[in-house]
């Protein structure tokens, strides 16, 4: 599915929620750029209104903000803001754990709004895991896991996209020493099922074709470079093919990302984070999108962090948030 230039003019019955990320990071800077890119789109920013106002002044931006609450109409020509206090004074570039509870509330409002039908989708600006761990929840590991818990789902899948390239992951933020144990028949089956189902349900691809990478160099080379392919991956793929899934692989990661091969598939499944994402980010760094599959709602996000050193400087690039917002609008309208 390709993105359309008219996506900002799509008519949606419900708005898209945009969470502003860590208030001291570049999230507020980026969110303030969205009305210029999507002047007619129904967007609602969730964050501290005063932070957004101060950041607009700091950046020299004209950003008319309006107050919004669930159930209220959007005010044309403004950026509607569901005011969610940061919890402490905010200085751009200076993260403060005292704002962590405000950030958690912001994310919960967006997620619950998607679940209860207030929002058609949510788009997230970056948060800082360490700030939230230090100030609110020591067990916080990221947006993806938090949103899964909010939605009450057992497993979600991280997929990043850049232009027409889509790369999903079996494991995400694990040390390499733990990856092999985490690639099991069950985890692989569940990941591929979620990936297949959301390519059908969210992307409207009727018969998804998925290219699966091996875990080891040369996909194990017949067991000489590891047995995970022989013992786990190949038998699992064979079982899923017998159920009707269109799967190719496992293929060596160093030869799988060929244009001709990618053109024959709708997504790539990598076994671990740094196996697939370096290629994707090289293909579209700064404009790549993170989408969480397996949730009962649409969630897209940027492919970068909070960049505290750029907050308030005017140097932050909004390409990834713009792309994430465009995709959320397009998926919500299908």
N, C-alpha and C positions, 0 to 999 in steps of 0.2 A: 504494500500500500504506500503510495507516494503522498507527500504532504502537498497541500494546495495553497496557492497564494491568496485564495479567498477565505481561508479558514477563519480569519479574524472577523468576518462578517456573517459567520454561521449563526443561525437563530437557535438558541437553546432555551428550554423551559426553566432550567435551573442554572445558577452561576457556577463557575469554577473557583474553588478555594485556592489561594496562594499563600502558603505560610512563609513568613519573613526570615526564618532561620535565626541563628544567634544574633541578638540585637547589636553586638559589637563588631560583627563580621560584615562581609560585603552583601549579605542577603538584603537588607533594607535598600542599599544602593541599587541593586539589580531590580528589585520589585518596583521601584519608582520609575524605571524605564519602560515598564510594560504598557501603560496607557498609550504611549506614542506608537508602539508596534501593533497594538490591538485596540484601536480607538472605539470600535463598536462591539467588542467582545464583553460578555458578562463575567467580569472578574471581581472577586472580593479578596482583599488582602487581610490576613489574620496576623495581627502583631500589635505592637505598642504604637498608637497613633502619634504620640509626642516624639518618639524616636524617628518615625518616618518624616515628620515635619522638620525636626532638627537636621536630619541628614539631607533633606532637600535643600534647606538653607545653606548647609555646609558645601553642597555640591553646586549650588547656583542653579537649581532646577525649579521650574514652575510646575508644581505638582498639587493641583487642587484635590484635597482629600475631603471625603464626606463620611459621617458616622453611619454605621449600618449594624443592624441586628437581624437575626433570622426572622423571616416573615415580612420584612420590610422590602419595598421596591428599591431597585438600584437608582442612584442619581446620575442621569446622563452627564457626560463631560467631566466626571470626577473619578477618582479611585476610591471606591467604597472600602472602608476599613472596619472590620469587627475588632474593636479595641480590646486588646489583651495585654494588660500591664506587664512590663518586663520584670517588675519587682524590686528594682533598684535603679539609681541613676546610671545612664549608659554613656560611655565615651567611645567613639569609634576607634577600633584597634586595640581596645583594652578589655579582654574578656573577664567576666566576673561571675563566679559560681552563684552569687546571689540572684542572678537572673534565670537560673536553671529551672525553677518551678514555673516561671512564666513561659518558658520555652515548651515545657511538657504540656502545660495547659493549652497552648497554641496548637500543638500537634493533636491533642485529644479532641479539641473542638473541630478541627478539620476532619479527622477520621470519623467522629460520631456524626458530623453533618453529612458525610457521604453515606454512612450506614442508614441514617433516618430519612434520606431523600432530600435534605436541604441543598446539598451540592451534587453536581453531576460528576465531579472528579476533583482530585486535589493535586497540586504541584508544590514541591517542597524546595525551598532555598536551603543552603547547607547549615548544619548545626555542628557544634564541637562536642564529640563524645566525652572528652575529659572534663569539660565544664559541667555537663549534666551529671556525670558520675560524681564529681566533687561536690556539687551543690544540691542534688535532688535524689538521684537513683544510682547507687554504686554498681548496679547490675545492668545499666543501660548499655547496649551494644550497638545501637544505631536505629535509624528510621525504620528499616525493614522489619526488624524483630519487634519493635514497638508497635507498628501498625498491624502486624500479624496478631499480636496479643489483643489489641483493641478490637479486631475483627473476629477473634476467637477461632482462628484457623491454625492447624498444626504445622503446616509447612508452606512457605512461599518460595519463589524463585526470583533471583536477581537476574535481570536481563538489561544489557546496555545496547543502545542502537546508535549508529552514526551513518547518516544517509540511508542507504538500503541494507547496510550490514547490521545483523542482529546477533549478539553473542550472549547466551545464557550460561549459568554456572551451576554445577552440581554442588560444589562447596564454595564458601565465600571467604570469610575472614578467619582462616585457620592457618596455624604454622604448617609449613610443608611436611614436617615430621608426623602430622596427624592426618594428612589428606588421604593416604592410602587406606587407612582404617575407616575413613568416612565414606569412601566410595563403595557402597554395598549394593546388592541387587535391589534392596528395598528403596534406598535413597535414589538410585538411578531410575528405577521405575516410577517413583513418585514425581521426580523432577521432570522426566520426559512426558509424563501424563499431564502435568500442569502446563508445561510448555506447549504441548500439542493443543490442549483445550483452550488456552488463551489466544493462541494464534488463530484458532477458529472463532472463538467468542468475541475477542476484542479487536482483532485485526481483520476479521472476515475472510480469512484464507481457508477455502473449503477443504483442501487436502494438503496440510502442511508437510513439507519435505525438510527433514532435519539431518544435518551433518554432525556426526558425533566424533569427537577427538578421543584418542587413546590417552592413557595416563603416563605411560613411560616413553622414553625416546624411541622412535621408530614403531610406536604402538606395541612395544614389548618385543618386537622381532622374534615372533614365534616362541616366546618364553625365555629367550636368552638375555633379555634386558628387563625382566620382571614378569610375573605371572598374573597380574591383575586383569589384563585383557583376556587371557585364556580362562581364568577361573571365575571372573565376575562379569566383565563388560560384554564380551561376545555372547555368552549364554543369555544374558538379560536382553540384549538387543534382538537376538533370535526369537526369544519368547514374545517380545513386543511386536516384532514383525508378523509373527503368526496371528496376532490379534488385529492386524491391519495398519499398524503405524508404518509410515514411509521413512525409513532410517538408512543412512549411509554410514559405514564405519564399523569399528573404530579406525580412524585414519591418523597418521602421524601429524602432530601439530605443526611441524615445520614445513609441511607441504600442503596442508589443507586449505590455506587461505589464498588459493589461486582464483583469479577473477572468473575463469570459465567454470570452475567447480562451485564457487559461491553463487554464480548466476543460476545454477540448477537447484538451489536450496533456499528455503525461507528463513532458516536460522541455523546457527552453529551452537552446539553444546560443548563447553569446555569443562574439564574435570576440576580445575581450580582457578582461583582469581588471576594469578599472573601468567597463566597459560593462554588465556584468550583476550584479556583486556588490553595488554600492550599493543596488540595489533589493531584493536578497535580504536583505541585512543590516538594511535598514530594516524588512523584514517580520518578522524574527525575531532581532534582535541579542541576543547573550547566550545564545541557545538554538539557534543555527544549527549545522550539522554539516558538516564537510569529509569527503568520501569519495573515495578514490582508485580510479578505474576502470581496468581493464586489468591489474591484478595477479591472480595466480592464488590470491589469498586476500582476505578481507575486511579492509579497513582504514578505520576512521573516526577522526575527530579533532575537536578543538575549532575554533572559528572565530576565536580570539583569540590574543594573544601571551602572553609570560611575565609581564608586569605586575610587574616586580621591586619596584615601589613598594608593592604590595599584599601581597607575600609575608609571611606570618607575622602579618598584622594582623587576620585574621578578616573582612576586608571583601571578599575575592574571592568572586565568584558562581560556583557550580558548575553552573549550568543547562546550559551547552553540553557539558560533559563527561558529565553525566547523560544528556543527549539522545543523545550519540555512543555511549555505552555501551548505552543502550536499543536503538538501531538495530543495533549490532553483534550483540547478543543475538538480536534478531528475525531478522536476515538469516541468522545462523548456524543458526537453528532451522528455516529453511524447507527 
